[in-house]
Every structure is written in C-alpha cells, then in structure tokens.
Amino acid sequence: MGDKGFEILLERAKFNRENDELLYLVNGFFCFYFAILAVTLLKNISEYQINEAKI
C-alpha cells in the first residue's frame, strides 16, 4: 500500500531523451551564468581592495 505513492512518483518523474537534452542545456546555461557571476564578483572585490590600498 505504501509503495503505490512511490510508484506514482516514479511514473511522473520519467523523462524521455528530449527532456534530458533540454535539462542538460538548461543546466549548462546555469553553470555558465554562475561561473560568470563568480568571476565578476571576484574581479569587483579585488578591484575594490586595490583601490582601497591606493588611498
């Protein structure tokens, strides 16, 4: 009886190849976005510290 809900969850979670490719594309975009965000943040922090050291 308890396994029935789990089976429904597994049935709804099934993906086909097209959904997997779309998921890979979206995940790749998010990884690229967060990498650029991290590099920008580190660049801004380092520039701020360099400017503070000059003053």
PAMI-86532 format. One record per residue (C-alpha): residue number from 1; residue in one letter; x, y, z. Coordinates in pm, 1 decimal, always signed. Layout:
<sites>
+-----+------+----------+----------+----------+
|  nr | rest |     east |    north |       up |
+-----+------+----------+----------+----------+
| NUM |    A |        X |        Y |        Z |
...
+-----+------+----------+----------+----------+
</sites>
This chain:
<sites>
+-----+------+----------+----------+----------+
|  nr | rest |     east |    north |       up |
+-----+------+----------+----------+----------+
|   1 |    M |     +0.0 |     +0.0 |     +0.0 |
|   2 |    G |   +283.1 |   +241.0 |    +83.4 |
|   3 |    D |   +461.4 |   +157.5 |   -242.7 |
|   4 |    K |   +174.7 |   +284.7 |   -456.8 |
|   5 |    G |   +254.7 |   +651.1 |   -391.0 |
|   6 |    F |   +620.5 |   +587.1 |   -465.1 |
|   7 |    E |   +530.0 |   +421.3 |   -797.1 |
|   8 |    I |   +318.6 |   +723.0 |   -895.1 |
|   9 |    L |   +612.7 |   +949.6 |   -812.7 |
|  10 |    L |   +848.7 |   +740.2 |  -1025.5 |
|  11 |    E |   +599.7 |   +738.9 |  -1313.8 |
|  12 |    R |   +571.2 |  +1118.2 |  -1306.8 |
|  13 |    A |   +948.7 |  +1162.2 |  -1283.7 |
|  14 |    K |  +1024.0 |   +966.2 |  -1601.6 |
|  15 |    F |  +1194.0 |  +1169.1 |  -1872.5 |
|  16 |    N |  +1244.6 |  +1090.6 |  -2234.8 |
|  17 |    R |  +1554.9 |  +1178.1 |  -2437.7 |
|  18 |    E |  +1424.9 |  +1519.0 |  -2548.4 |
|  19 |    N |  +1357.8 |  +1625.3 |  -2190.3 |
|  20 |    D |  +1703.6 |  +1508.1 |  -2084.4 |
|  21 |    E |  +1869.4 |  +1711.4 |  -2360.5 |
|  22 |    L |  +1670.5 |  +2019.7 |  -2262.5 |
|  23 |    L |  +1764.0 |  +1963.7 |  -1899.1 |
|  24 |    Y |  +2133.4 |  +1938.3 |  -1992.5 |
|  25 |    L |  +2106.7 |  +2260.0 |  -2192.2 |
|  26 |    V |  +1938.8 |  +2448.6 |  -1907.1 |
|  27 |    N |  +2188.8 |  +2315.4 |  -1651.8 |
|  28 |    G |  +2476.5 |  +2414.3 |  -1878.7 |
|  29 |    F |  +2335.6 |  +2765.1 |  -1910.2 |
|  30 |    F |  +2300.7 |  +2798.4 |  -1532.3 |
|  31 |    C |  +2656.7 |  +2671.8 |  -1476.0 |
|  32 |    F |  +2787.8 |  +2922.3 |  -1730.4 |
|  33 |    Y |  +2582.8 |  +3203.9 |  -1572.9 |
|  34 |    F |  +2703.7 |  +3130.1 |  -1220.5 |
|  35 |    A |  +3065.3 |  +3097.9 |  -1339.2 |
|  36 |    I |  +3046.0 |  +3444.8 |  -1497.1 |
|  37 |    L |  +2876.9 |  +3577.6 |  -1183.3 |
|  38 |    A |  +3153.3 |  +3435.4 |   -960.9 |
|  39 |    V |  +3430.7 |  +3575.4 |  -1182.5 |
|  40 |    T |  +3264.2 |  +3917.7 |  -1186.7 |
|  41 |    L |  +3223.5 |  +3915.2 |   -810.5 |
|  42 |    L |  +3588.3 |  +3819.9 |   -754.5 |
|  43 |    K |  +3700.3 |  +4087.1 |  -1002.1 |
|  44 |    N |  +3497.1 |  +4355.6 |   -824.9 |
|  45 |    I |  +3627.0 |  +4252.7 |   -482.5 |
|  46 |    S |  +3987.8 |  +4254.9 |   -599.4 |
|  47 |    E |  +3946.2 |  +4593.7 |   -771.1 |
|  48 |    Y |  +3789.4 |  +4736.0 |   -455.3 |
|  49 |    Q |  +4079.7 |  +4609.9 |   -241.9 |
|  50 |    I |  +4336.3 |  +4750.6 |   -486.4 |
|  51 |    N |  +4161.3 |  +5088.9 |   -487.0 |
|  52 |    E |  +4144.4 |  +5092.6 |   -105.7 |
|  53 |    A |  +4517.2 |  +5017.0 |    -83.1 |
|  54 |    K |  +4597.0 |  +5316.3 |   -308.4 |
|  55 |    I |  +4406.9 |  +5562.4 |    -89.0 |
+-----+------+----------+----------+----------+
</sites>
